[in-house]
Structure formats: C-alpha cells, structure tokens
Amino acid sequence: MSTAEEIFEAMRRSGMNDWVGGGVDPALVARLSFAWMLDNLLLRPSDRVLDFGCGIGRTSVLIAEFLTTGELVGVDIVPAQIRFCQAEIASRFRNASYYCIIARNPHYDHLIAEDNMAIAEDDFLISHATSFDVVVASSVFTHFDPSMSAKYLRFLKQLTKEGGSLALTWFFDHKTNPPDYRLSNGEDFRNIGNLALALFSFRLFEELTADAGLLIQRITYGTWRGLPEFSEVKAPSQYAANGMLRGQHLQDVAILCRPVELPIDFDPVRYLEFNRDVAEAGVDPVRHYLEHGHREGRRLR
C-alpha cells in the first residue's frame, strides 16, 4: 500500500470524512481536486503551497507528494481535523505542516471547540506573510458570505508572494444554473442552507477581487450546475481560454494573482543593459520584469 493510500485509509476509518466530504471516498475527492489544480495552475515541485481550509487533508496528500523540493502548509478552523493531519500526513511527509487558526463559520461551528492548539489569524499572518507561491482553497469560499469573502481575499493576498497564484473554488450565478440556484435581477448573493452553498454574482466577485488588490487570470465553470464535462458555456473572454468557460470540474474555479509591483528605482534602460537576452528579443523591459524577471531574479542594478 502506498503512503497516500495509507493516509486515505486512515481518513475512511476516522469518521471525519463525513464532516467535510459528505461520505464521498477521500481518494476520489483528492484526485479530482488535484486534477483541477494541475489543469489550471503552473504548479512546480519546488513551490511553497498553502492549503487554506484543508479539512482532513484529502488534497494535501497529493500536493505534499508532488512537492519534492517544496513545502505544504495546511490551515483549518477545526482542531480535530488539524490533529488528524498532523498525525497522519505531517508524520509521513516531512515537507508538510498544519495549523489550526481561530475563526468561525456558521456551516462548521458545530465542529469547533475551544482548544489551546488554535492560534490567532494575525499570528499566522505574521509568521507566513508573502511566503507562498500558490494558495489553494477548495470548497472554502463556497461557504463564505460577501463580508467573509472580502476579509479572506485580503488575508490570502497578504500570504501570497508577488506574482503568486491563488486557486479558489466558488459557486457563480449563470443562466445555465438550475432554477433554484439562480439569482434574481438586482441580487448579487444568496445564502443557501446556512452557507451550505454560497451563490455569487460574477459582478460581486469581480468587485471583491478588485477591492482586495487581486487580478483575475482565469475562470473555469464546473459541472455542479448539471453541465456535461467539457461543455462550452459563453463567458467573458478575458477570463477564459478561447473565450469559453468549460465545465471540467465540480465547482467553479477562479485563478487569481497577486500583482507584482515595479520597484521604485526600476530603470528600464539599465534592466536591458544587464539582461542582454531581453534587449535582443525586443521585449518591453517593464512587461518582462513583471511577468518573468522578478521570478527569475533578474539583475536590476
């Protein structure tokens, strides 16, 4: 039995899979979740990844396995789940660590108990600010109302490196949604079942993202609305490959980016002098630095 399968078997025995997975086999959920990440992200084995709202670590297992030289950090608000992750995942993957943070959510409050292992969100932020190449939150914003979404978009931005990616799942309003999951004219949000499903208008999502200082790079609509896989759904072309949003995964996927800020003393002439390959390629130095140079550690001065 592989290391991953040993952990999945421990999840099945724990009883906690029913808390976060509705009884669906954890190995299946892990494979599906990891697939949408690989489909939508440039995930590198050396990345430092935050699994925000990691639950019992179903997706964490495959991320930790993939990060051969990188690091995985998992965060959740339910102490019992974090203890499970520490005992079953971190004990097997030396590149994985887990933290319980103090927060509330109506959908999960019945699972949260006072526990001295939990730390304040601000303390976690101080320790991990701007340190993650990729932030993943699967089935997290699907249980947030607009104020919670606004708060945690700002929180996650502060944890992400400049140029880093955020991969978040949502439920968006769309004309192909089932009738009970459509917003009315003028409605931007609907709380369904005590945040069992949080339905957002795309307009509100764009507003929240912009207010947090994040850029939308890609949107992929999921199959939850009854669409067959790879069905084509008309969507804003700036957020989708070939002007289409394809229903490839269960929930809707939003890939965001923390934009890179140009250094105050950036000199485009000197940048081209120090980086002759960029000059010879005729590439705009500002664009090259923002898109590539900062990640490559290109010389500025």
N, C-alpha and C positions, 0 to 999 in steps of 0.2 A: 504494500500500500504506500502511495506517495505521501510526502509531507502534507501537501494540500488536502488530499483525501482524508488523512488522519484528522485534520482540523475540521473538515466538513462533517465527518462522522461525530466528532465531539459536539458540533453545533446541533446535529439531529438529536443527540441524547440530552442536550441541555434543557430543552423545553422553551428556550428563549427565541428560537426561530419563529415561533408563532407570534411573538411580540412584534417583530419587525418584518416578517416575511409572509404572513398570512398562511403559514404552513407549506409554502412552496419550497421545494428542495433547495437548500442553500448553494449547492454546487451549480445548479442551473441558473440561479439568480446571479451568482458570481460570474459565470461565463458570459451571460447576456450583458451584464453591467460593464465588464472589462472589454467586451466587443465594441460597445458604443464609444468607449474611451479611445480605443485604438483607431476606430473609424473616423473620429472627429478631432483627435489631438496628435500632435507630434510628440509622443511620449518617448523619452530617452532613458536607457538603463541607468544613466548617471544622475537623473533628476532627483530633486527633493520634493516629495509629494505630500500634501495634506489631504487626508480622507476625513472631511468635515461631516459629522453625523454618521460615523462609521458603523453604528449599531453593534452587532456581534462580529463584525469584521468580514462579512462574506466577500466583498470586493477587495478588501485589504489583503487577503491571502494571495490573490493573483498579482496584485500590484507589488507586494513585497517580493514575490518570486521573480517578477520581471526586473526589478531594480537591482541588478547585480552589483553595481557600484554606487547606487543611490541610496536614498533613505525614505522611509514611510513614517509619517506621524498620523495617528488616528485620534479623533476627538469625538466625544459624545456626552450627553447630559444624564445618562442612566448608569449609575455606578456598577450595577451587576454586569452590564454588558462590557464595560471597560475592564472589570476584573477578569471576565472571560477572555477578552482579547489579550490581556497581559499574560494570563496563564497558558493559553493555547496557541497564540500566534507569536507574541514577542519572545516567548521561550524557545521557539523554533527558528525564528528569523531575527538575526542579530541586528538587522537594519530597520527593525520596526519598534516603535514605542507608542504608548497610548496614554491619553489624559482625559480625565473627567472634569468638565467645566460646569460651573454653577449657572444654570439658566432654566427657564420654564417654557413649556409649550402645552396648550390645552389637550392636544392629541396624545401626549405622552406623560402628562403629570401624574397619572396613576401608577407609573413605574418608577417615579423619582422619590427617593427617600433621603433624609439628611444623612450625610456621610462625610467623614473627615478626609476622604481621598479627593474630594472635589476642590478645584481651585477656581479663583475668580477669572472671568474672561480677560480682564485687564492684565492680570499676571501672566496669562498665556501669551497675550499680545506682546508684552514687554520682552518676553523670552524668545519670541519667534517672529518678530516684525521683519517684513521684507526678506524672508528667508526661503520661500517656496517657489520653485519653478512652475509647479502645477498645483492648483487647488481643485479637488473634486468634491461635489456634494450631490449625491444621488438620493432621490426621494427625501429631500430636506426642504427646499423651497416649495415643494408641492404641499407642505403643511404649514406654510407661513402666510400671515395676512400682510397687507401692504406695509404697515409700520415695522413689522418684524423683518420683512424683506429688505426694507431700506436700511435698517440697522445692520443686518448681517452682510449686505453687499459692501457697505463701508468697512465693516470689520474684516472681511476676507480680502478686500483690496489692500488693507494695511499689512496683511500677512504675505502678500504676493510680491515677488520681485518685479522691478520694472521690466516690461516686456513679457512677463509671465502670463500664463493662461489660467482661466477659471472655467471649469466644465460643470454646469449646473443643470439639473432637470426641473421642469416646470409643467404646468397644465395651462395651455393657452387657449383662448377663445378662437374659434374658427367656424366658418359656415358649414364645414363638414362634421362638426361635433354632433353627438346625439342631442335631441331636443332638450333633455333635462340638463344638459351641460353647455347651454348657450347663454351668453349674456344678452340682456335686453338693451335696447337703444339707450345710450347715455350711461350704461352700467359698466364699470371698469373692473369690478372684483366681486366674486361671490364665494362665501364660506359655506361649503357643503359638508354636513355631518361633523360639526365641531372640528374643522380643519382636517378632516379625513381626506378632503380634496379641496385645494385652493385654486380657484379658476381666475386667471388674469386676462385682461385685455392686452393686446400687444402694445397699444399706446401707453398704458400704465407701465408695462415692463420697460419700454424704451425710456420713459421718464425717470423711473427709479435707477436704471443703469446709468443714465447720463448724470443724475444727481450724485451718484457715488463716484463719478470720475472714471468710469469703465467704458470700454469700447466693445460693441457687439461685432464679433467676427463671423459667426455662423449660427444658423438656426436649423435644426432638424426636427421635423414633426414626427411624433411617434404613432404607434399602432393602437394606442388606447382608445382612440375615437372610432375604432372599427375599420380603419383603412387597412387594406392588404399590404404586405411588405412591398416596398419599392413603388407604391402607387404615387403618382405625381399630383401634388397639391400646389395650386397657384400661390405664390408668396412674393414678398418684396425681394427683388433680385439682388439687392446689395447684401443680403444676408444668406444667400443660398447658392450652391453650385448650379450653374446653368439656369438661374432664375427660378428654380423649383425647390420645394421642400419635400423631401422624400420620407415616407413613413417607414423607417427602418427599425426603430426601437420602440419599446413600450411607451415611455414617457417622452415629452418634448425635451430636446437637448439644446441648451444655449451655451455657446462657446464665447467667452468674454476675454478681454485682455486688459491688463494694467498698462497704459501707455508709457512709453519711455519719454523722459523729459530731457531735452537738449541741455547739456552743461552750459552754464552762463558764459564760460570762456571758450566755447567751441568756435574754432576758426576753420571754416571750410577750405581755405587755401592751404593752410598747414596740414589739415587732415589728408588732402590729396598728395601733398609733398611726402608725408610719412607713409602713405599707403598707395604706392605707385600702381598696384594692380587695379585699384578702384579708379584712379585717374585714367589709366589706359583703357579701361572698359567704358569710359564716358558716362559713369553713373553719377547722379547728383549726390554730393557728399553728405548732405543733411539726411536725405532719404536712406542712403546706405547705412549711416550710423544708427539711425532709429530702427531700421529693420534688421540689420545684421551686425554692424560694428560693435555695438555695446555688448552683444553676446560673445563675440569673438575676441573681446579685449583689445580691440584695435588701438593703436597709439594715437593720442590726441595732441601731444606736445612733446 
